[in-house]
Amino acid sequence: MKTTVISVLGTQKDAHGGAGPQRWDTWRPTIGLVQQEDLPIDELHLIFNEEFRELAERIQADIKLVSPKTTVIFDIIELVNPWDFEEVFEKFYDYIQSRCFHDDKRQYYIHMSTGSHVEQICLFLLAESHCIRAKLVQTTPKEGHVRHSNDPKGICTIIDLDLSRYDKLAKRFERDRLNDLSFLKQGIETRNAAFNKLIETIERVAVRSSDPILLTGPTGAGKSQLAKQIYQLKKKPPNGKVKGKFVAVNCATLGGDLAKSALFGHKKGAFSGAGAEHVGFLKEADGGIIFLDEIGELPMEAQTMLLKAIEEKRFRPLGAVEDEESNFQLICGTNRDLAEDVESGKFRRDLLARINLWSFRLPGLADRREDIEPNLDYELQKYFQRTGKNVSFNREARARFLAFAFDPANNWEGNFRDLNAMVVRMATLSEGGRITAPLVGEEIERFRNDPSRSRSALGASDLEPLLGAGYENRFDAFDLAQLAYVVSVCRESASMSEAAKKLFAVSRKAKKSVNDSDRLSKYLAKFGLKFKQL
């Protein structure tokens, strides 16, 4: 592979020894560079101001003597002040772009031992940002001083900016990454492979991007908690992506002008009852993160104002004559199918496109039952931190609770909220810090009979409102039992597509092309039903 080196002419170091024979007894960085046996150089680009051409030509002639195969190319870059960062970076950037140092058949190096410190820093930044894919090369005198070295060639060190090549650094980065993943999961050793992969992607986005994030999934799946963890991850060293506050807003509690006032603020007298100026949530989140939960409930007029605020980081409070600025990052949460809301005119298409760059669907607890056990321990730990009471299950009680948790008839309709409530009740009622099997049995019975919960497992006898009176005389009992399960899955899903993917999760793998929604629609049609009815 051919080698190309980019180097600034050393107007002082390369001039050591003058033009006489004594210069060969003195270390000169550019001459020492081309004498390295382990680094044959095919092409050397020498950067300098026109006023130093005489020195450049002398160096070129000396290179021809010691390394005749090296072609020296003069690149004139007129710098008024080589210590002015803005000037140097701009001109070096334009130079790198115009030269097109992008030949895959060449290895590029940047010589870091000559030029002002600002010039060296600018070249490093261009390499580090991959404007040019180059390794860094540094030359130094062997004796550690410049003049009268016993070895004028000096020594050469190559630095590869691909940090993954350095074992110790790679291991440290991997350790930090695993720590970040554990942080997002609040230290819970989750076992569901799909969920763990989802968290890995969210971690990469959280530390690298400031674009909006959309968290979807059923109520109680942990969207609010994950949004808080994303904020804390972006805030803690070494990430340091945010400096401001975390502001959480439930859009379902905002309606009409209240939404606009709450989000964007208002001036005194902006409307009836506005007796004092109010700073909106967006301004409060300046430099931080605002989490808009239930974003699908936001009124249309507020959606329009929010879109402008996201794109421009500017908005106008109610009653104001000038815009205000807020550099916030947006995280949204919803349990609704926003695409369907767009089609029905309830949600702006352009706003969905703007917040949907990073969209992550959190699975419900029923879809990751293997994570119930570690979350059970986490809930007990939270209870201990809150109350100071250390509670645990005995073996029989733990086995009984997990059997209930894994029962397909329990769809965990409330997800982690249900799990938390059950643990808190059992821990509170436990005697001597031990949860027993009878106590678990009582809690399961209470949970199943709770009138505030809809029945997650629909029975065949519950189908009369859908199929009409006398339905049991028109369908086989087996078909009714299957339909009852299908209806239960549909009711706990945000869309037909989601329900169909659950119902046909196995058979769809054997198909070259899938249309799960069409299969579900045809199945329901056999009973005279449509998804919207459910």
Secondary structure per residue as TSV (DSSP state, phi and psi in degrees):
chain	resnum	aa	ss	phi	psi
A	1	M	-	360.0	133.4
A	2	K	E	-67.9	150.5
A	3	T	E	-119.9	137.1
A	4	T	E	-127.1	130.9
A	5	V	E	-117.1	135.3
A	6	I	E	-107.2	126.7
A	7	S	E	-145.2	139.9
A	8	V	E	-84.0	135.5
A	9	L	-	-62.2	129.5
A	10	G	-	-82.2	96.1
A	11	T	T	-65.4	-17.8
A	12	Q	T	-109.1	-54.7
A	13	K	G	-65.2	-40.8
A	14	D	G	-72.7	-15.4
A	15	A	G	-89.3	-4.1
A	16	H	T	-59.4	135.6
A	17	G	T	90.1	-7.8
A	18	G	T	65.8	-146.5
A	19	A	T	-103.9	-4.5
A	20	G	S	-82.8	176.4
A	21	P	G	-62.3	-22.8
A	22	Q	G	-63.6	-16.3
A	23	R	G	-63.8	-23.4
A	24	W	G	-77.7	-10.8
A	25	D	G	-96.3	4.6
A	26	T	S	-119.9	139.0
A	27	W	-	-72.8	124.8
A	28	R	-	-123.6	123.4
A	29	P	H	-56.9	-43.0
A	30	T	H	-71.5	-39.6
A	31	I	H	-68.3	-41.1
A	32	G	H	-62.3	-33.4
A	33	L	H	-62.2	-46.4
A	34	V	H	-77.5	-5.4
A	35	Q	T	-95.2	1.8
A	36	Q	-	-76.1	116.8
A	37	E	T	-62.6	-32.2
A	38	D	T	-82.3	-3.2
A	39	L	S	-136.1	73.3
A	40	P	-	-65.6	132.1
A	41	I	-	-112.7	122.6
A	42	D	S	-85.4	-34.4
A	43	E	E	-143.5	126.2
A	44	L	E	-120.2	117.6
A	45	H	E	-93.2	117.3
A	46	L	E	-105.7	118.7
A	47	I	E	-98.8	130.7
A	48	F	E	-164.7	163.6
A	49	N	-	-77.0	151.8
A	50	E	G	-56.7	-31.7
A	51	E	G	-63.7	-17.1
A	52	F	G	-104.0	21.6
A	53	R	H	-61.0	-39.7
A	54	E	H	-59.5	-45.4
A	55	L	H	-63.6	-41.3
A	56	A	H	-61.4	-40.3
A	57	E	H	-68.6	-34.2
A	58	R	H	-65.4	-44.1
A	59	I	H	-63.6	-40.8
A	60	Q	H	-60.2	-42.7
A	61	A	H	-66.1	-40.5
A	62	D	H	-67.7	-35.2
A	63	I	H	-63.7	-37.4
A	64	K	H	-63.1	-30.4
A	65	L	H	-73.7	-42.3
A	66	V	H	-96.2	-20.1
A	67	S	-	-146.1	71.8
A	68	P	T	-61.0	-20.3
A	69	K	T	-82.4	-6.4
A	70	T	-	-88.8	122.7
A	71	T	E	-89.8	123.8
A	72	V	E	-98.5	125.5
A	73	I	E	-115.3	125.7
A	74	F	E	-84.0	126.2
A	75	D	E	-120.7	104.9
A	76	I	E	-83.0	118.6
A	77	I	-	-126.7	109.9
A	78	E	-	-81.1	108.6
A	79	L	-	-104.7	123.0
A	80	V	S	-69.3	-41.3
A	81	N	-	-141.2	103.4
A	82	P	T	-67.3	-1.7
A	83	W	T	-105.5	3.2
A	84	D	-	-90.4	107.2
A	85	F	H	-59.0	-46.7
A	86	E	H	-61.1	-44.7
A	87	E	H	-65.2	-47.0
A	88	V	H	-63.8	-47.9
A	89	F	H	-63.5	-42.8
A	90	E	H	-60.2	-45.6
A	91	K	H	-73.4	-36.0
A	92	F	H	-68.2	-38.4
A	93	Y	H	-62.2	-48.0
A	94	D	H	-61.1	-37.3
A	95	Y	H	-64.1	-47.7
A	96	I	H	-60.9	-42.6
A	97	Q	H	-66.2	-41.5
A	98	S	H	-70.5	-30.9
A	99	R	H	-79.2	-18.6
A	100	C	T	53.7	59.4
A	101	F	-	-79.1	70.3
A	102	H	-	-133.2	26.1
A	103	D	-	-78.4	116.0
A	104	D	T	-65.6	-16.6
A	105	K	T	-90.9	6.4
A	106	R	E	-121.2	147.2
A	107	Q	E	-102.5	123.9
A	108	Y	E	-100.7	142.4
A	109	Y	E	-130.3	151.4
A	110	I	E	-119.8	123.4
A	111	H	E	-81.6	121.7
A	112	M	-	-103.8	9.8
A	113	S	S	-101.6	0.1
A	114	T	S	-129.7	166.6
A	115	G	S	86.8	170.5
A	116	S	-	-69.9	163.7
A	117	H	H	-60.7	-35.8
A	118	V	H	-65.3	-41.4
A	119	E	H	-62.6	-40.0
A	120	Q	H	-65.3	-42.6
A	121	I	H	-62.9	-42.2
A	122	C	H	-65.0	-41.5
A	123	L	H	-65.6	-38.6
A	124	F	H	-61.7	-45.6
A	125	L	H	-63.0	-36.3
A	126	L	H	-66.4	-34.7
A	127	A	H	-75.8	-42.7
A	128	E	H	-65.4	-32.5
A	129	S	T	-88.2	3.9
A	130	H	T	66.5	21.9
A	131	C	S	-62.5	-30.8
A	132	I	S	-138.7	131.0
A	133	R	-	-86.9	93.0
A	134	A	E	-136.0	150.5
A	135	K	E	-90.6	157.9
A	136	L	E	-97.3	140.9
A	137	V	E	-127.2	132.6
A	138	Q	E	-123.3	133.1
A	139	T	E	-115.8	142.1
A	140	T	E	-142.3	153.7
A	141	P	-	-67.6	143.5
A	142	K	T	-63.6	-34.9
A	143	E	T	-86.9	-2.0
A	144	G	S	84.0	4.0
A	145	H	S	-136.3	169.0
A	146	V	S	-88.4	-53.4
A	147	R	T	-84.2	145.1
A	148	H	T	57.1	40.8
A	149	S	-	-71.6	145.1
A	150	N	S	-69.0	-19.2
A	151	D	-	-133.2	90.9
A	152	P	T	-64.5	-13.0
A	153	K	T	-69.8	-33.2
A	154	G	-	70.3	-163.0
A	155	I	E	-124.8	162.0
A	156	C	E	-130.8	134.6
A	157	T	E	-125.4	133.2
A	158	I	E	-109.4	132.0
A	159	I	E	-117.9	120.0
A	160	D	-	-95.4	121.3
A	161	L	-	-77.4	-1.4
A	162	D	-	-77.3	93.9
A	163	L	G	-64.9	-19.6
A	164	S	G	-67.4	-13.4
A	165	R	G	-80.2	-12.3
A	166	Y	S	-100.1	113.5
A	167	D	H	-56.6	-47.8
A	168	K	H	-63.8	-41.4
A	169	L	H	-68.0	-42.1
A	170	A	H	-61.0	-41.7
A	171	K	H	-65.7	-37.6
A	172	R	H	-67.4	-42.7
A	173	F	H	-62.7	-40.1
A	174	E	H	-65.1	-39.4
A	175	R	H	-64.1	-42.8
A	176	D	H	-64.3	-38.7
A	177	R	H	-64.4	-43.7
A	178	L	H	-64.3	-36.5
A	179	N	H	-63.5	-40.6
A	180	D	H	-65.3	-40.3
A	181	L	H	-63.1	-44.4
A	182	S	H	-62.3	-37.2
A	183	F	H	-62.9	-45.6
A	184	L	H	-62.3	-32.0
A	185	K	T	-92.5	10.8
A	186	Q	T	58.3	31.2
A	187	G	T	79.8	4.8
A	188	I	-	-82.4	125.9
A	189	E	-	-81.3	76.1
A	190	T	-	-66.8	148.5
A	191	R	-	-112.5	-13.5
A	192	N	-	-73.3	118.6
A	193	A	H	-62.7	-42.4
A	194	A	H	-64.6	-40.8
A	195	F	H	-67.2	-41.9
A	196	N	H	-62.2	-39.5
A	197	K	H	-65.4	-39.3
A	198	L	H	-60.9	-44.6
A	199	I	H	-64.6	-36.7
A	200	E	H	-59.9	-43.6
A	201	T	H	-65.8	-43.6
A	202	I	H	-61.2	-38.3
A	203	E	H	-61.9	-44.2
A	204	R	H	-64.0	-41.9
A	205	V	H	-65.9	-41.7
A	206	A	H	-61.6	-40.5
A	207	V	H	-87.4	-12.6
A	208	R	H	-111.8	-21.2
A	209	S	-	-126.2	149.7
A	210	S	-	-116.0	14.0
A	211	D	S	-76.7	161.8
A	212	P	-	-59.0	148.4
A	213	I	E	-122.9	133.6
A	214	L	E	-112.8	119.4
A	215	L	E	-105.4	120.1
A	216	T	E	-116.7	169.3
A	217	G	-	137.5	167.9
A	218	P	S	-66.2	159.6
A	219	T	T	-58.3	134.0
A	220	G	T	87.4	4.9
A	221	A	S	-79.4	-9.3
A	222	G	S	105.9	22.1
A	223	K	H	-64.8	-45.3
A	224	S	H	-63.4	-43.7
A	225	Q	H	-65.5	-39.9
A	226	L	H	-65.5	-38.9
A	227	A	H	-59.7	-42.0
A	228	K	H	-63.4	-40.5
A	229	Q	H	-67.8	-36.8
A	230	I	H	-60.9	-44.0
A	231	Y	H	-60.1	-48.7
A	232	Q	H	-63.4	-37.6
A	233	L	H	-65.1	-42.9
A	234	K	H	-69.6	-23.6
A	235	K	H	-86.1	-34.7
A	236	K	S	-77.1	149.4
A	237	P	T	-62.4	151.4
A	238	P	T	-88.6	8.1
A	239	N	T	-65.8	-61.1
A	240	G	-	54.5	36.9
A	241	K	-	-80.1	-22.9
A	242	V	-	-129.5	146.9
A	243	K	-	-118.1	-21.1
A	244	G	S	-88.0	-161.7
A	245	K	-	-87.7	165.5
A	246	F	E	-101.4	119.6
A	247	V	E	-118.0	118.4
A	248	A	E	-105.4	131.7
A	249	V	E	-131.9	129.2
A	250	N	E	-95.0	106.7
A	251	C	G	-66.6	-19.2
A	252	A	G	-67.3	-17.6
A	253	T	G	-92.1	-1.5
A	254	L	-	-109.1	132.7
A	255	G	-	-144.0	148.5
A	256	G	T	56.8	-137.6
A	257	D	H	-66.5	-21.0
A	258	L	H	-60.9	-38.3
A	259	A	H	-63.1	-45.9
A	260	K	H	-66.1	-41.8
A	261	S	H	-66.6	-42.5
A	262	A	H	-66.4	-42.1
A	263	L	H	-79.4	-45.2
A	264	F	H	-105.6	-9.5
A	265	G	-	84.1	172.1
A	266	H	B	-151.1	159.5
A	267	K	-	-93.0	159.9
A	268	K	T	-58.5	129.6
A	269	G	T	81.3	9.5
A	270	A	S	-64.2	-28.8
A	271	F	S	-157.1	170.3
A	272	S	T	-60.1	124.0
A	273	G	T	98.4	-7.5
A	274	A	-	-84.3	76.2
A	275	G	-	-79.7	-13.5
A	276	A	S	-145.7	157.9
A	277	E	-	-68.7	142.8
A	278	H	B	-127.3	127.3
A	279	V	-	-84.2	123.8
A	280	G	-	-74.6	168.8
A	281	F	H	-62.9	-35.0
A	282	L	H	-64.3	-41.4
A	283	K	H	-67.8	-37.2
A	284	E	H	-63.2	-29.4
A	285	A	T	-89.9	10.7
A	286	D	T	-55.4	125.5
A	287	G	T	80.1	-0.7
A	288	G	S	-128.4	-144.0
A	289	I	E	-129.0	135.6
A	290	I	E	-111.4	129.7
A	291	F	E	-107.4	112.5
A	292	L	E	-99.5	94.5
A	293	D	E	-78.7	149.9
A	294	E	T	54.2	48.5
A	295	I	G	-58.6	-26.8
A	296	G	G	-67.7	-14.3
A	297	E	G	-88.7	-3.2
A	298	L	S	-71.0	132.2
A	299	P	-	-59.0	151.8
A	300	M	H	-58.6	-42.0
A	301	E	H	-64.7	-38.6
A	302	A	H	-68.5	-32.6
A	303	Q	H	-60.8	-41.4
A	304	T	H	-61.8	-45.6
A	305	M	H	-66.6	-36.9
A	306	L	H	-65.6	-39.7
A	307	L	H	-58.1	-45.6
A	308	K	H	-63.8	-40.3
A	309	A	H	-64.7	-37.1
A	310	I	H	-66.4	-45.1
A	311	E	H	-75.6	-36.8
A	312	E	H	-108.6	-11.4
A	313	K	S	57.4	29.7
A	314	R	E	-136.8	148.1
A	315	F	E	-158.4	163.1
A	316	R	-	-116.5	116.1
A	317	P	-	-61.0	156.0
A	318	L	B	-61.9	131.0
A	319	G	T	82.4	-0.4
A	320	A	-	-88.6	157.7
A	321	V	S	-105.9	-9.3
A	322	E	S	-132.7	153.3
A	323	D	-	-73.9	157.1
A	324	E	E	-116.6	159.1
A	325	E	E	-113.9	147.9
A	326	S	-	-154.7	119.4
A	327	N	-	-93.1	78.8
A	328	F	-	-106.2	156.8
A	329	Q	E	-106.1	142.2
A	330	L	E	-107.2	130.6
A	331	I	E	-121.2	130.4
A	332	C	E	-114.8	152.1
A	333	G	E	-133.0	145.0
A	334	T	E	-160.1	149.0
A	335	N	S	-108.4	9.2
A	336	R	S	-100.2	161.4
A	337	D	-	-88.3	97.7
A	338	L	H	-66.2	-28.0
A	339	A	H	-64.0	-40.2
A	340	E	H	-67.9	-35.6
A	341	D	H	-65.1	-33.8
A	342	V	H	-63.5	-45.3
A	343	E	H	-65.0	-32.2
A	344	S	T	-89.5	3.3
A	345	G	T	80.4	15.2
A	346	K	S	-93.8	-12.7
A	347	F	S	-142.7	141.2
A	348	R	-	-71.6	131.0
A	349	R	H	-64.1	-40.8
A	350	D	H	-70.4	-31.3
A	351	L	H	-69.8	-41.3
A	352	L	H	-61.4	-42.0
A	353	A	H	-61.4	-34.1
A	354	R	H	-76.0	-36.0
A	355	I	H	-92.9	-2.8
A	356	N	T	-99.1	11.9
A	357	L	S	-59.4	-47.2
A	358	W	E	-117.8	103.9
A	359	S	E	-118.7	128.5
A	360	F	E	-131.9	125.8
A	361	R	E	-98.3	119.0
A	362	L	-	-84.2	127.0
A	363	P	-	-72.8	151.7
A	364	G	-	-73.0	168.2
A	365	L	G	-62.9	-33.6
A	366	A	G	-66.4	-21.5
A	367	D	G	-90.4	-3.1
A	368	R	-	-143.8	55.9
A	369	R	G	-62.8	-26.1
A	370	E	G	-65.1	-14.4
A	371	D	G	-92.1	-0.3
A	372	I	H	-66.3	-43.0
A	373	E	H	-62.4	-50.9
A	374	P	H	-62.9	-32.4
A	375	N	H	-71.7	-28.1
A	376	L	H	-61.2	-46.0
A	377	D	H	-64.9	-37.0
A	378	Y	H	-64.4	-41.4
A	379	E	H	-65.0	-37.5
A	380	L	H	-66.3	-37.9
A	381	Q	H	-65.8	-40.8
A	382	K	H	-61.8	-40.4
A	383	Y	H	-63.1	-40.5
A	384	F	H	-63.3	-44.4
A	385	Q	H	-63.7	-32.5
A	386	R	H	-82.7	-36.4
A	387	T	H	-112.1	-17.7
A	388	G	S	79.1	4.5
A	389	K	-	-100.6	117.2
A	390	N	-	-88.7	114.3
A	391	V	-	-122.7	143.9
A	392	S	E	-145.0	162.4
A	393	F	E	-85.9	144.6
A	394	N	-	-80.8	169.6
A	395	R	H	-59.9	-45.7
A	396	E	H	-64.4	-40.3
A	397	A	H	-67.1	-41.1
A	398	R	H	-62.8	-44.8
A	399	A	H	-62.4	-40.2
A	400	R	H	-67.5	-40.9
A	401	F	H	-66.6	-41.6
A	402	L	H	-67.3	-33.8
A	403	A	H	-62.7	-42.1
A	404	F	H	-63.1	-43.7
A	405	A	H	-63.1	-33.2
A	406	F	H	-92.1	-2.5
A	407	D	-	-66.3	121.2
A	408	P	T	-57.9	-23.5
A	409	A	T	-68.2	-19.5
A	410	N	-	-96.1	105.3
A	411	N	-	-87.3	2.9
A	412	W	-	48.7	57.7
A	413	E	T	-56.2	-38.8
A	414	G	T	-91.8	2.8
A	415	N	T	56.1	-132.4
A	416	F	H	-70.3	-20.2
A	417	R	H	-66.6	-40.3
A	418	D	H	-64.4	-44.2
A	419	L	H	-61.9	-44.7
A	420	N	H	-61.4	-44.4
A	421	A	H	-63.4	-41.5
A	422	M	H	-64.8	-43.5
A	423	V	H	-64.3	-43.6
A	424	V	H	-62.0	-43.1
A	425	R	H	-64.7	-45.7
A	426	M	H	-66.5	-40.2
A	427	A	H	-65.1	-38.5
A	428	T	H	-66.2	-39.3
A	429	L	H	-85.5	-9.4
A	430	S	-	-67.7	146.9
A	431	E	B	-105.8	132.6
A	432	G	T	66.2	22.8
A	433	G	T	74.2	16.7
A	434	R	E	-125.0	129.0
A	435	I	E	-90.8	122.0
A	436	T	-	-101.7	167.8
A	437	A	H	-61.9	-43.2
A	438	P	H	-60.2	-37.4
A	439	L	H	-65.6	-39.1
A	440	V	H	-63.1	-42.0
A	441	G	H	-61.2	-42.1
A	442	E	H	-63.2	-40.7
A	443	E	H	-67.4	-39.7
A	444	I	H	-62.9	-42.7
A	445	E	H	-64.0	-44.6
A	446	R	H	-61.7	-41.5
A	447	F	H	-62.8	-44.7
A	448	R	H	-69.3	-29.8
A	449	N	T	-99.3	6.9
A	450	D	-	-64.6	115.6
A	451	P	T	-67.5	-16.8
A	452	S	T	-77.8	-13.1
A	453	R	S	-102.2	138.9
A	454	S	-	-76.3	149.9
A	455	R	-	-69.5	122.2
A	456	S	S	-75.0	-30.2
A	457	A	S	-104.1	103.4
A	458	L	-	-75.9	135.4
A	459	G	-	-95.4	160.2
A	460	A	G	-60.6	-29.2
A	461	S	G	-73.8	-8.1
A	462	D	G	-92.5	7.5
A	463	L	-	-89.9	-4.5
A	464	E	H	-58.5	-40.8
A	465	P	H	-60.3	-24.5
A	466	L	H	-91.3	-39.9
A	467	L	H	-102.4	-12.9
A	468	G	-	89.6	167.3
A	469	A	T	-64.3	144.4
A	470	G	T	76.9	13.1
A	471	Y	G	-61.7	-28.8
A	472	E	G	-69.6	-16.0
A	473	N	G	-88.9	-7.2
A	474	R	T	-107.1	-15.8
A	475	F	S	-131.7	148.1
A	476	D	-	-67.5	150.2
A	477	A	H	-60.2	-37.0
A	478	F	H	-61.6	-45.5
A	479	D	H	-63.3	-36.8
A	480	L	H	-68.3	-38.4
A	481	A	H	-64.1	-41.1
A	482	Q	H	-66.4	-43.3
A	483	L	H	-62.0	-39.1
A	484	A	H	-59.0	-41.1
A	485	Y	H	-67.3	-43.4
A	486	V	H	-60.5	-43.0
A	487	V	H	-62.9	-40.3
A	488	S	H	-60.2	-44.7
A	489	V	H	-64.3	-41.9
A	490	C	H	-61.4	-41.0
A	491	R	H	-69.6	-24.9
A	492	E	T	-96.0	5.4
A	493	S	S	-108.0	147.9
A	494	A	S	-77.3	-20.8
A	495	S	S	-152.9	166.0
A	496	M	H	-62.4	-38.9
A	497	S	H	-60.3	-43.6
A	498	E	H	-65.1	-44.5
A	499	A	H	-62.7	-42.9
A	500	A	H	-64.6	-37.8
A	501	K	H	-63.7	-36.0
A	502	K	H	-68.9	-44.5
A	503	L	H	-70.4	-33.6
A	504	F	T	-111.9	29.1
A	505	A	T	-59.0	-32.6
A	506	V	T	-88.5	-52.5
A	507	S	G	-65.6	-29.0
A	508	R	G	-65.6	-23.7
A	509	K	G	-66.3	-26.9
A	510	A	G	-86.8	-3.3
A	511	K	-	-98.5	138.6
A	512	K	S	-70.5	-37.3
A	513	S	S	-132.4	139.5
A	514	V	-	-120.7	144.5
A	515	N	-	-139.8	73.8
A	516	D	H	-59.8	-41.2
A	517	S	H	-61.5	-38.7
A	518	D	H	-66.4	-40.7
A	519	R	H	-62.0	-44.9
A	520	L	H	-65.6	-40.8
A	521	S	H	-60.9	-41.6
A	522	K	H	-69.7	-36.5
A	523	Y	H	-62.8	-47.8
A	524	L	H	-63.9	-33.9
A	525	A	H	-63.1	-27.0
A	526	K	T	-63.1	-24.2
A	527	F	T	-104.6	8.9
A	528	G	T	72.7	28.2
A	529	L	-	-115.0	154.9
A	530	K	-	-125.6	153.0
A	531	F	G	-56.4	-41.0
A	532	K	G	-62.1	-25.3
A	533	Q	G	-67.3	-22.9
A	534	L	-	-87.8	360.0
